[in-house]
Amino acid sequence: MELSQDKSDPDFNKSLESRRLTVPPFTYHCRGKEIVLPDKTCAYSVSNGSLTPANMGIVIVHDIFGFDINNTRRFADMLADQTNAHVLLPDFFHGKPWSLDDFPPKHTEVFTEWLEKVSCWEDVSALLSTANTYLRTLLAEEHHKKLGILGFSWGGRQVLRACCSRDYGYLAGVSVDGLMLEPEDAEKLSIPVFFMPSGEDTSIEPIKRILDKRPFGDRYYTFAEEGHGYASSLGDLNNQNTLEAVNQTITLASAFFIENLKEEEAEDGAEDEASNSGVRDPPIFYPSTSSFSFPSFLSPCFPPSLPPSNLPFTFVTACLCVCLCMLGNFKSCSCNIIAMSRLSLSLKTEGEQTRNLSRHLPGG
């Protein structure tokens, strides 16, 4: 489907006309750095500000004004901190964004032609693949699958396209005041997407009606008092209300990524554990008429099951061992655990169990 926006579209023109550029500069010193990806594309890269290694990667797709925008980079910095992620903001327009000086466009036809060119999905998806590969080089192997994508305006549309298949590598997406969102794309969504339109954006009700039927399609938040572009190029962060709206957007997006990417990690871990053990959800204690299972942390010292006749004594022995461990006598405890576990298996009668217990306990 061709991406185009006819100048007769009232919603589109309403958005353009209402965003006359009167935005004063906002003082912020970005803490990330510009890098060059393997395909020679420039990108803004930032990681969490703490010493904790990042455990996820997030690609940000900018709006039509490109990746060299202070507000957009501030968003990337804060998102990295709140999600403990590596965040990458590639230059999808390769140094040729639409100029802020020509917005709203003086010649809509020229703008539409440019928009169609930069929206070629073959080019966009190729750069997303490059960005994903780069992010994985920064993450530990166990976190390679934990990738998310977030986009503003034009970028919000690309998020919708990228989330139509898991083949693109993402587990969750966030569309902030996305433009040109198509219901037919919503039909194809295969992963959770959080939609955050502004009060000026086209209603997402057609998309909402589709996604409300999905198990993951119920995340929407409208910033009704904000204009299109509030969280990126067109936002006046000197305005306290807008600044708070942007910070709330970052908080909501961060929580969404953490929730969905952590769930995926937990599911993978559970599947791996079940695969390795050959069982699902093994109980910690499982008494029966034929055997008794010990907690997994005692498995090096005790066999997986014991005859019922030895159960009372062995259970008491296990409790004593745990108490010793809790007191911090790990070295002596380990010897006593092994000695007592072997002892419990060799005893035949309750009398023998009592006599041997008194002789072998510490101080006995």
C-alpha contacts under 8 A as a table, 3 or more apart, distances in Angstrom:
res1	aa1	res2	aa2	distance
2	E	116	E	7.24
3	L	115	L	7.60
3	L	116	E	5.50
3	L	119	S	6.78
3	L	180	M	7.99
4	S	112	T	6.13
4	S	113	E	7.89
4	S	115	L	7.06
4	S	116	E	5.91
5	Q	9	D	7.14
5	Q	12	F	7.58
5	Q	112	T	6.32
5	Q	180	M	7.79
6	D	9	D	5.63
6	D	112	T	7.57
7	K	10	P	7.81
7	K	12	F	7.39
7	K	13	N	6.74
7	K	108	T	6.46
7	K	109	E	7.85
8	S	13	N	7.54
9	D	12	F	5.42
9	D	13	N	6.35
10	P	13	N	5.20
10	P	14	K	5.87
11	D	14	K	5.04
11	D	15	S	6.26
11	D	201	D	7.26
11	D	202	T	6.07
12	F	15	S	5.25
12	F	16	L	6.36
12	F	202	T	7.96
13	N	16	L	4.96
13	N	17	E	5.92
14	K	17	E	5.36
14	K	18	S	6.09
14	K	200	E	7.66
15	S	18	S	5.46
15	S	19	R	6.48
15	S	200	E	6.03
15	S	201	D	6.88
15	S	227	G	7.93
15	S	228	H	6.54
16	L	19	R	5.50
16	L	20	R	7.47
16	L	103	F	7.56
16	L	104	P	5.38
17	E	20	R	6.30
17	E	104	P	6.49
18	S	227	G	7.95
19	R	104	P	7.41
19	R	227	G	7.38
19	R	228	H	7.38
19	R	234	L	7.41
20	R	103	F	7.26
20	R	104	P	6.83
21	L	100	L	7.86
21	L	103	F	7.36
21	L	234	L	7.44
23	V	234	L	6.83
23	V	235	G	7.08
23	V	236	D	5.43
24	P	236	D	6.76
24	P	238	N	7.65
25	P	236	D	7.85
26	F	70	N	7.90
26	F	71	N	7.84
26	F	236	D	7.43
26	F	237	L	6.15
26	F	238	N	6.24
28	Y	70	N	7.15
28	Y	74	R	7.29
30	C	70	N	7.32
30	C	73	R	6.49
30	C	74	R	6.13
30	C	77	D	7.17
31	R	46	V	7.18
31	R	77	D	7.00
32	G	44	Y	6.67
32	G	45	S	5.55
32	G	46	V	4.33
32	G	47	S	7.33
32	G	77	D	7.00
33	K	44	Y	5.67
33	K	45	S	5.46
33	K	46	V	6.53
34	E	42	C	6.79
34	E	43	A	5.55
34	E	44	Y	4.49
34	E	45	S	6.11
35	I	42	C	5.77
35	I	43	A	5.38
35	I	44	Y	6.28
35	I	45	S	6.79
36	V	39	D	7.89
36	V	40	K	5.59
36	V	41	T	5.57
36	V	42	C	4.54
36	V	43	A	6.16
37	L	40	K	5.26
37	L	41	T	5.24
37	L	42	C	6.22
37	L	43	A	7.01
37	L	130	T	7.48
37	L	131	A	7.58
37	L	134	Y	7.34
38	P	41	T	7.29
38	P	130	T	7.51
39	D	130	T	7.35
41	T	90	P	7.07
41	T	91	D	6.52
41	T	92	F	7.99
41	T	94	H	6.57
42	C	90	P	6.13
42	C	91	D	5.66
42	C	94	H	7.30
43	A	67	F	7.57
43	A	88	L	6.71
43	A	89	L	5.38
43	A	90	P	3.94
43	A	91	D	5.53
44	Y	67	F	7.43
44	Y	73	R	7.62
44	Y	88	L	5.88
44	Y	89	L	4.90
44	Y	90	P	6.18
45	S	86	H	7.43
45	S	87	V	5.94
45	S	88	L	4.70
45	S	89	L	6.32
46	V	76	A	7.16
46	V	77	D	6.21
46	V	80	A	6.79
46	V	86	H	6.02
46	V	87	V	5.41
46	V	88	L	6.63
47	S	54	A	7.19
47	S	77	D	7.41
47	S	80	A	5.50
47	S	81	D	7.20
47	S	84	N	7.44
47	S	85	A	5.95
47	S	86	H	4.42
47	S	87	V	6.09
48	N	51	L	7.98
48	N	52	T	7.87
48	N	54	A	6.76
48	N	77	D	7.61
48	N	80	A	4.85
48	N	81	D	4.37
48	N	82	Q	7.71
48	N	83	T	7.77
48	N	84	N	5.22
48	N	85	A	5.92
48	N	86	H	6.72
49	G	80	A	7.85
49	G	81	D	6.00
50	S	53	P	7.98
50	S	81	D	7.76
52	T	84	N	7.67
53	P	84	N	7.59
54	A	57	G	7.80
54	A	84	N	5.05
54	A	85	A	4.75
54	A	86	H	6.12
54	A	139	L	6.78
55	N	84	N	6.43
55	N	85	A	5.94
55	N	86	H	7.97
55	N	139	L	6.53
55	N	140	A	7.41
55	N	143	H	5.81
55	N	146	K	7.52
56	M	83	T	7.86
56	M	84	N	7.08
56	M	85	A	4.84
56	M	86	H	6.44
56	M	139	L	6.99
56	M	143	H	6.13
56	M	144	H	7.57
56	M	146	K	5.04
56	M	147	L	5.92
56	M	148	G	7.93
56	M	261	L	7.75
57	G	85	A	5.28
57	G	86	H	4.80
57	G	87	V	5.86
57	G	88	L	7.80
57	G	132	N	7.97
57	G	135	L	5.91
57	G	136	R	7.52
57	G	139	L	7.58
57	G	146	K	6.37
57	G	147	L	4.79
57	G	148	G	6.37
58	I	85	A	6.77
58	I	86	H	6.33
58	I	87	V	4.79
58	I	88	L	6.33
58	I	147	L	5.60
58	I	148	G	4.65
58	I	149	I	5.36
58	I	150	L	7.28
59	V	87	V	5.87
59	V	88	L	4.94
59	V	89	L	6.04
59	V	90	P	7.82
59	V	128	L	7.77
59	V	131	A	7.09
59	V	132	N	7.58
59	V	147	L	7.77
59	V	148	G	6.41
59	V	149	I	4.76
59	V	150	L	6.31
60	I	76	A	7.53
60	I	87	V	7.17
60	I	88	L	6.11
60	I	89	L	4.88
60	I	90	P	7.31
60	I	149	I	5.90
60	I	150	L	4.86
60	I	151	G	5.51
60	I	155	G	7.90
61	V	89	L	6.39
61	V	90	P	7.12
61	V	92	F	7.59
61	V	149	I	7.60
61	V	150	L	6.20
61	V	151	G	4.42
61	V	152	F	6.53
61	V	155	G	4.67
61	V	156	G	7.38
61	V	158	Q	7.47
61	V	159	V	7.70
62	H	65	F	7.43
62	H	66	G	5.80
62	H	67	F	5.75
62	H	72	T	7.31
62	H	89	L	7.26
62	H	91	D	7.90
62	H	92	F	7.80
62	H	151	G	5.93
62	H	152	F	5.56
62	H	153	S	7.67
62	H	154	W	7.23
62	H	155	G	5.29
62	H	232	S	7.98
63	D	66	G	5.97
63	D	67	F	7.84
63	D	151	G	7.40
63	D	152	F	5.19
63	D	153	S	5.30
63	D	154	W	4.98
63	D	155	G	5.35
63	D	232	S	7.52
63	D	233	S	7.43
64	I	97	P	6.04
64	I	98	W	5.69
64	I	153	S	7.64
64	I	154	W	6.09
64	I	155	G	7.91
65	F	69	I	7.58
65	F	97	P	5.10
65	F	98	W	5.14
65	F	99	S	6.28
65	F	100	L	6.58
65	F	233	S	6.88
66	G	69	I	6.87
66	G	91	D	6.46
66	G	92	F	7.34
66	G	93	F	6.67
66	G	95	G	7.76
66	G	96	K	7.77
66	G	97	P	5.04
66	G	98	W	7.36
67	F	72	T	7.19
67	F	73	R	7.66
67	F	89	L	6.57
67	F	90	P	6.73
67	F	91	D	5.39
67	F	92	F	7.84
68	D	72	T	7.81
68	D	73	R	7.53
69	I	72	T	5.41
69	I	73	R	6.31
69	I	232	S	7.62
69	I	233	S	6.31
70	N	73	R	5.20
70	N	74	R	6.09
70	N	233	S	7.84
71	N	74	R	5.10
71	N	75	F	6.30
71	N	231	A	7.18
71	N	232	S	5.19
71	N	233	S	6.12
71	N	235	G	7.49
71	N	237	L	7.96
72	T	75	F	5.09
72	T	76	A	6.40
72	T	231	A	7.31
72	T	232	S	4.78
72	T	233	S	6.62
73	R	76	A	4.90
73	R	77	D	6.21
73	R	89	L	7.96
74	R	77	D	5.07
74	R	78	M	6.31
75	F	78	M	5.32
75	F	79	L	6.02
75	F	231	A	7.71
75	F	232	S	7.68
75	F	250	I	6.96
76	A	79	L	5.09
76	A	80	A	6.12
76	A	87	V	6.37
76	A	88	L	7.82
76	A	89	L	7.59
77	D	80	A	5.28
77	D	81	D	6.49
77	D	87	V	7.79
78	M	81	D	5.11
78	M	82	Q	6.19
78	M	250	I	7.13
79	L	82	Q	5.24
79	L	83	T	6.03
79	L	85	A	7.70
79	L	87	V	7.58
79	L	250	I	6.03
79	L	251	T	7.87
79	L	253	A	7.91
79	L	254	S	6.28
80	A	83	T	5.46
80	A	84	N	5.56
80	A	85	A	4.83
80	A	86	H	6.05
80	A	87	V	5.77
81	D	84	N	5.34
81	D	85	A	7.00
82	Q	85	A	7.94
82	Q	251	T	7.35
82	Q	254	S	6.02
83	T	254	S	5.42
83	T	255	A	7.55
83	T	257	F	7.32
83	T	258	I	6.35
86	H	135	L	6.97
86	H	138	L	7.51
88	L	131	A	7.21
88	L	135	L	7.54
90	P	127	L	7.98
90	P	131	A	7.31
91	D	94	H	5.42
91	D	95	G	6.95
92	F	118	V	7.86
92	F	124	V	6.96
92	F	127	L	7.30
93	F	96	K	5.26
93	F	97	P	5.54
93	F	118	V	6.63
94	H	97	P	7.70
98	W	102	D	7.54
99	S	102	D	5.39
99	S	103	F	6.98
100	L	103	F	5.41
102	D	105	P	5.14
102	D	106	K	6.49
103	F	106	K	7.29
105	P	108	T	5.66
105	P	111	F	6.49
107	H	110	V	5.52
107	H	111	F	6.53
108	T	111	F	4.97
108	T	112	T	6.05
109	E	112	T	5.10
109	E	113	E	6.24
110	V	113	E	5.20
110	V	114	W	6.23
111	F	114	W	5.10
111	F	115	L	6.03
112	T	115	L	4.98
112	T	116	E	6.22
113	E	116	E	5.30
113	E	117	K	6.41
114	W	117	K	5.16
114	W	118	V	6.36
115	L	118	V	5.40
115	L	119	S	6.03
116	E	119	S	5.17
116	E	120	C	6.68
117	K	120	C	5.80
118	V	124	V	7.97
119	S	123	D	7.82
119	S	124	V	6.93
120	C	123	D	5.59
120	C	124	V	6.35
121	W	124	V	4.91
121	W	125	S	5.75
122	E	125	S	5.46
122	E	126	A	6.15
123	D	126	A	5.18
123	D	127	L	6.45
124	V	127	L	5.36
124	V	128	L	6.30
124	V	158	Q	7.87
125	S	128	L	4.90
125	S	129	S	6.19
125	S	162	A	7.48
125	S	168	Y	7.75
126	A	129	S	5.16
126	A	130	T	6.42
127	L	130	T	4.96
127	L	131	A	6.11
128	L	131	A	5.00
128	L	132	N	6.12
128	L	168	Y	7.87
129	S	132	N	5.12
129	S	133	T	6.25
129	S	168	Y	7.14
130	T	133	T	5.19
130	T	134	Y	6.30
131	A	134	Y	5.14
131	A	135	L	6.22
132	N	135	L	5.13
132	N	136	R	6.27
132	N	147	L	7.58
132	N	169	G	7.49
133	T	136	R	5.27
133	T	137	T	6.69
134	Y	137	T	5.32
134	Y	138	L	7.03
135	L	138	L	5.29
135	L	139	L	6.61
136	R	139	L	5.08
136	R	140	A	7.61
136	R	141	E	7.68
136	R	143	H	7.92
136	R	144	H	5.33
137	T	140	A	7.83
139	L	142	E	7.99
139	L	143	H	6.02
139	L	144	H	6.23
140	A	143	H	5.53
140	A	144	H	6.74
141	E	144	H	5.31
142	E	145	K	7.60
143	H	146	K	5.34
144	H	147	L	7.33
145	K	169	G	7.22
145	K	170	Y	7.69
145	K	171	L	7.86
146	K	170	Y	7.36
146	K	171	L	6.76
146	K	261	L	5.71
146	K	264	E	7.78
146	K	265	E	7.70
147	L	169	G	6.77
147	L	170	Y	5.04
147	L	171	L	6.03
147	L	172	A	7.52
147	L	261	L	7.55
148	G	170	Y	5.08
148	G	171	L	5.74
148	G	172	A	5.07
148	G	173	G	5.70
148	G	257	F	6.80
148	G	261	L	7.96
149	I	159	V	6.46
149	I	170	Y	6.74
149	I	172	A	6.63
149	I	173	G	4.78
149	I	174	V	6.43
150	L	155	G	7.57
150	L	156	G	6.95
150	L	159	V	6.34
150	L	173	G	5.57
150	L	174	V	4.57
150	L	175	S	5.93
150	L	176	V	7.51
151	G	154	W	7.38
151	G	155	G	4.10
151	G	156	G	4.14
151	G	157	R	7.43
151	G	158	Q	7.08
151	G	159	V	5.92
151	G	174	V	6.49
151	G	175	S	5.29
151	G	176	V	6.05
151	G	178	G	7.43
152	F	155	G	4.64
152	F	156	G	4.75
152	F	175	S	6.36
152	F	176	V	4.89
152	F	177	D	6.07
152	F	178	G	5.96
152	F	229	G	7.30
152	F	231	A	7.69
152	F	232	S	6.92
153	S	156	G	4.97
153	S	157	R	6.83
153	S	175	S	7.72
153	S	176	V	6.39
153	S	177	D	5.10
153	S	178	G	4.05
153	S	179	L	5.11
153	S	228	H	7.71
153	S	229	G	6.69
154	W	157	R	5.39
154	W	158	Q	6.80
154	W	178	G	6.13
154	W	179	L	5.65
154	W	180	M	7.77
155	G	158	Q	4.98
155	G	159	V	6.31
155	G	175	S	7.59
155	G	178	G	6.83
156	G	159	V	5.06
156	G	160	L	6.60
156	G	174	V	7.34
156	G	175	S	4.29
156	G	176	V	5.80
156	G	177	D	6.70
156	G	178	G	4.04
156	G	179	L	6.59
157	R	160	L	5.26
157	R	161	R	6.60
157	R	175	S	7.23
157	R	178	G	5.43
157	R	179	L	5.85
157	R	180	M	6.24
157	R	181	L	5.70
158	Q	161	R	5.05
158	Q	162	A	6.09
159	V	162	A	5.06
159	V	163	C	6.11
159	V	173	G	6.25
159	V	174	V	6.96
159	V	175	S	6.27
160	L	163	C	5.31
160	L	164	C	6.63
160	L	173	G	7.67
160	L	175	S	7.32
160	L	181	L	7.37
160	L	185	D	6.82
160	L	186	A	7.34
160	L	189	L	7.46
160	L	193	V	7.70
161	R	164	C	5.50
161	R	185	D	6.74
162	A	165	S	6.65
162	A	168	Y	6.12
162	A	170	Y	7.76
163	C	166	R	6.75
163	C	168	Y	7.34
163	C	170	Y	6.85
163	C	172	A	7.37
163	C	173	G	6.70
163	C	189	L	5.74
163	C	190	S	6.34
163	C	191	I	6.00
163	C	192	P	7.93
163	C	193	V	7.57
164	C	185	D	6.94
164	C	186	A	7.69
164	C	188	K	5.07
164	C	189	L	4.13
164	C	190	S	5.39
164	C	191	I	7.31
165	S	168	Y	6.15
165	S	188	K	7.59
165	S	189	L	6.80
165	S	190	S	5.69
165	S	191	I	7.62
166	R	169	G	5.44
166	R	170	Y	6.12
166	R	171	L	7.23
166	R	190	S	6.72
166	R	191	I	7.25
167	D	170	Y	7.89
170	Y	173	G	7.36
170	Y	191	I	7.87
171	L	191	I	6.05
171	L	192	P	7.32
171	L	260	N	7.06
171	L	261	L	6.55
171	L	264	E	7.87
172	A	191	I	5.80
172	A	192	P	5.12
172	A	193	V	5.85
172	A	257	F	6.51
172	A	260	N	6.54
172	A	261	L	7.41
173	G	191	I	7.67
173	G	192	P	6.42
173	G	193	V	4.58
173	G	194	F	6.37
173	G	257	F	7.81
174	V	193	V	5.40
174	V	194	F	4.68
174	V	195	F	6.08
174	V	196	M	7.68
174	V	253	A	6.65
175	S	178	G	5.54
175	S	193	V	7.16
175	S	194	F	6.18
175	S	195	F	4.97
175	S	196	M	6.13
175	S	197	P	7.83
176	V	195	F	6.25
176	V	196	M	4.79
176	V	197	P	5.85
176	V	198	S	8.00
176	V	231	A	7.70
177	D	195	F	7.62
177	D	196	M	5.77
177	D	197	P	3.99
177	D	198	S	5.53
177	D	201	D	6.50
177	D	228	H	6.24
177	D	229	G	6.79
178	G	181	L	6.56
178	G	195	F	7.91
178	G	196	M	7.88
178	G	197	P	6.62
178	G	201	D	7.85
179	L	201	D	7.49
179	L	202	T	7.77
181	L	185	D	7.58
181	L	204	I	7.94
182	E	185	D	5.40
182	E	186	A	6.76
182	E	207	I	7.44
183	P	186	A	4.96
183	P	187	E	6.49
183	P	206	P	6.17
183	P	207	I	5.08
183	P	210	I	7.53
184	E	187	E	5.13
184	E	188	K	6.92
185	D	188	K	5.24
185	D	189	L	6.61
186	A	189	L	5.22
186	A	207	I	6.01
186	A	210	I	6.83
186	A	211	L	6.88
187	E	210	I	6.66
187	E	211	L	7.63
189	L	192	P	7.68
191	I	216	F	7.22
192	P	216	F	5.25
192	P	217	G	6.20
192	P	260	N	7.92
193	V	216	F	7.89
193	V	217	G	6.95
193	V	219	R	7.05
194	F	218	D	7.94
194	F	219	R	4.91
194	F	220	Y	5.79
194	F	253	A	7.64
194	F	256	F	7.57
195	F	219	R	6.41
195	F	220	Y	4.81
195	F	221	Y	6.48
196	M	220	Y	5.81
196	M	221	Y	4.88
196	M	222	T	5.39
196	M	223	F	7.04
196	M	249	T	7.83
197	P	200	E	7.92
197	P	201	D	5.98
197	P	204	I	7.85
197	P	221	Y	6.90
197	P	222	T	5.03
197	P	223	F	6.34
197	P	228	H	7.91
198	S	201	D	5.43
198	S	222	T	5.61
198	S	223	F	4.69
198	S	224	A	5.55
198	S	225	E	7.32
198	S	226	E	5.49
198	S	227	G	5.67
198	S	228	H	5.63
198	S	230	Y	7.69
199	G	222	T	6.66
199	G	223	F	5.79
199	G	224	A	3.81
199	G	225	E	5.77
199	G	226	E	5.66
199	G	227	G	5.98
199	G	228	H	7.38
200	E	224	A	7.57
200	E	226	E	7.36
200	E	227	G	5.40
200	E	228	H	5.72
201	D	227	G	7.86
201	D	228	H	6.32
203	S	206	P	7.62
204	I	207	I	5.31
204	I	208	K	6.02
205	E	208	K	4.76
205	E	209	R	6.05
206	P	209	R	5.38
206	P	210	I	6.75
207	I	210	I	5.28
207	I	211	L	6.22
208	K	211	L	5.08
208	K	212	D	5.76
208	K	217	G	7.67
208	K	218	D	7.63
209	R	212	D	5.48
209	R	213	K	7.22
210	I	213	K	5.92
210	I	214	R	7.53
211	L	214	R	5.17
211	L	216	F	7.59
211	L	217	G	4.40
211	L	218	D	6.62
212	D	215	P	7.65
212	D	217	G	5.29
212	D	218	D	5.56
213	K	217	G	7.09
214	R	217	G	5.14
214	R	218	D	7.81
215	P	218	D	7.76
216	F	219	R	7.92
223	F	226	E	5.61
223	F	245	A	7.24
224	A	227	G	8.00
226	E	230	Y	6.18
226	E	242	T	6.83
226	E	245	A	7.80
227	G	230	Y	5.59
227	G	235	G	7.86
228	H	234	L	7.32
229	G	232	S	5.40
229	G	233	S	5.92
229	G	234	L	4.72
229	G	235	G	5.87
230	Y	233	S	7.17
230	Y	234	L	5.41
230	Y	235	G	3.73
230	Y	236	D	7.03
230	Y	242	T	6.89
230	Y	246	V	7.20
231	A	234	L	7.34
231	A	235	G	5.57
231	A	245	A	7.85
231	A	246	V	5.22
231	A	249	T	7.72
232	S	235	G	5.81
235	G	242	T	6.94
236	D	239	N	5.68
236	D	242	T	6.49
236	D	243	L	7.46
237	L	240	Q	6.82
237	L	242	T	5.85
237	L	243	L	4.74
238	N	242	T	7.77
238	N	243	L	6.95
239	N	242	T	5.40
239	N	243	L	6.12
240	Q	243	L	5.01
240	Q	244	E	6.11
241	N	244	E	5.18
241	N	245	A	6.19
242	T	245	A	4.91
242	T	246	V	6.15
243	L	246	V	5.17
243	L	247	N	6.21
244	E	247	N	5.06
244	E	248	Q	6.05
245	A	248	Q	5.03
245	A	249	T	6.14
246	V	249	T	4.97
246	V	250	I	6.34
247	N	250	I	5.10
247	N	251	T	6.25
248	Q	251	T	4.98
248	Q	252	L	6.10
249	T	252	L	5.21
249	T	253	A	6.05
250	I	253	A	5.15
250	I	254	S	5.96
251	T	254	S	5.14
251	T	255	A	6.21
252	L	255	A	5.30
252	L	256	F	6.19
253	A	256	F	5.08
253	A	257	F	6.26
254	S	257	F	5.26
254	S	258	I	6.15
255	A	258	I	5.15
255	A	259	E	6.00
256	F	259	E	5.21
256	F	260	N	6.24
257	F	260	N	5.37
257	F	261	L	5.82
258	I	261	L	5.40
258	I	262	K	5.72
259	E	262	K	5.48
259	E	263	E	6.18
260	N	263	E	5.17
260	N	264	E	6.38
261	L	264	E	5.14
261	L	265	E	6.34
262	K	265	E	4.97
262	K	266	A	6.16
263	E	266	A	5.08
263	E	267	E	6.12
264	E	267	E	5.11
264	E	268	D	6.14
265	E	268	D	5.16
265	E	269	G	6.14
266	A	269	G	5.06
266	A	270	A	6.12
267	E	270	A	5.12
267	E	271	E	6.14
268	D	271	E	5.13
268	D	272	D	6.12
269	G	272	D	5.11
269	G	273	E	6.15
270	A	273	E	5.15
270	A	274	A	6.11
271	E	274	A	5.15
271	E	275	S	6.00
272	D	275	S	5.02
272	D	276	N	6.14
273	E	276	N	5.17
273	E	277	S	6.14
274	A	277	S	5.29
274	A	278	G	5.63
274	A	279	V	5.38
274	A	280	R	5.15
274	A	281	D	7.47
275	S	278	G	5.32
275	S	279	V	7.28
277	S	280	R	7.93
279	V	282	P	6.58
283	P	286	Y	6.02
284	I	293	S	7.24
284	I	294	F	6.71
284	I	295	P	5.07
284	I	296	S	6.91
285	F	292	F	7.33
285	F	293	S	5.54
285	F	294	F	5.95
285	F	295	P	6.34
286	Y	292	F	5.94
286	Y	293	S	5.43
286	Y	294	F	7.90
287	P	291	S	6.21
287	P	292	F	4.55
287	P	293	S	6.55
288	S	291	S	5.51
288	S	292	F	6.34
289	T	308	P	7.05
290	S	307	P	6.30
290	S	308	P	6.23
291	S	305	S	5.27
291	S	306	L	5.30
291	S	307	P	5.44
291	S	308	P	6.02
292	F	304	P	7.67
292	F	305	S	4.99
292	F	306	L	5.63
292	F	307	P	7.33
292	F	308	P	7.23
292	F	311	L	7.23
293	S	304	P	5.57
293	S	305	S	5.06
293	S	306	L	7.53
294	F	298	L	6.51
294	F	299	S	6.77
294	F	302	F	7.41
294	F	304	P	6.48
294	F	305	S	7.29
295	P	298	L	5.66
295	P	299	S	6.82
296	S	299	S	5.15
297	F	300	P	7.42
298	L	301	C	5.60
298	L	302	F	6.14
299	S	302	F	5.14
299	S	303	P	6.38
299	S	304	P	6.63
300	P	303	P	7.68
301	C	337	I	6.43
301	C	338	I	5.51
301	C	341	S	6.68
302	F	338	I	7.79
302	F	341	S	6.06
303	P	306	L	7.07
306	L	310	N	6.74
306	L	311	L	6.82
307	P	310	N	5.79
307	P	311	L	6.72
308	P	311	L	4.99
309	S	312	P	7.56
310	N	313	F	5.91
310	N	314	T	6.00
310	N	344	S	7.03
310	N	345	L	7.31
311	L	314	T	5.17
311	L	315	F	5.92
312	P	315	F	5.34
312	P	316	V	6.46
313	F	316	V	5.21
313	F	317	T	6.17
313	F	344	S	7.22
313	F	353	Q	7.21
314	T	317	T	4.90
314	T	318	A	6.13
314	T	341	S	7.42
314	T	344	S	6.17
315	F	318	A	5.07
315	F	319	C	6.32
316	V	319	C	5.11
316	V	320	L	6.31
317	T	320	L	5.18
317	T	321	C	6.25
317	T	340	M	6.98
317	T	341	S	7.59
318	A	321	C	5.06
318	A	322	V	6.24
318	A	337	I	7.87
319	C	322	V	5.14
319	C	323	C	6.31
320	L	323	C	5.10
320	L	324	L	6.34
321	C	324	L	5.13
321	C	325	C	6.31
321	C	333	C	6.70
321	C	336	N	7.58
321	C	337	I	5.90
322	V	325	C	5.08
322	V	326	M	6.21
323	C	326	M	5.08
323	C	327	L	6.37
324	L	327	L	5.16
324	L	328	G	6.74
324	L	329	N	6.01
324	L	330	F	7.44
324	L	333	C	5.87
325	C	328	G	5.26
325	C	329	N	5.79
325	C	330	F	5.56
325	C	333	C	6.16
326	M	329	N	7.67
329	N	332	S	5.70
329	N	333	C	5.55
330	F	333	C	4.84
330	F	334	S	5.98
331	K	334	S	5.45
331	K	335	C	6.82
332	S	335	C	5.35
332	S	336	N	6.29
333	C	336	N	5.08
333	C	337	I	5.94
334	S	337	I	5.08
334	S	338	I	6.30
335	C	338	I	5.36
335	C	339	A	6.12
336	N	339	A	4.99
336	N	340	M	5.87
336	N	361	L	7.59
336	N	362	P	7.97
337	I	340	M	5.29
337	I	341	S	5.96
338	I	341	S	5.18
338	I	342	R	6.19
339	A	342	R	5.39
339	A	343	L	6.09
340	M	343	L	4.81
340	M	344	S	6.07
340	M	357	L	7.96
340	M	360	H	7.50
341	S	344	S	5.22
341	S	345	L	6.71
342	R	345	L	5.44
342	R	346	S	6.72
343	L	346	S	5.35
343	L	347	L	6.59
343	L	356	N	7.91
344	S	347	L	5.66
344	S	353	Q	7.26
347	L	350	E	7.97
347	L	352	E	6.24
347	L	353	Q	5.91
348	K	352	E	6.76
348	K	353	Q	7.51
349	T	352	E	5.28
349	T	353	Q	6.26
350	E	353	Q	4.91
350	E	354	T	6.22
351	G	354	T	5.23
351	G	355	R	6.32
352	E	355	R	5.23
352	E	356	N	6.04
353	Q	356	N	5.35
353	Q	357	L	5.99
354	T	357	L	5.22
354	T	358	S	6.48
355	R	358	S	5.49
355	R	359	R	6.59
356	N	359	R	5.16
356	N	360	H	6.24
357	L	360	H	5.44
357	L	361	L	6.08
358	S	361	L	5.89
358	S	364	G	5.57
359	R	364	G	5.03
360	H	364	G	6.02
361	L	364	G	5.26
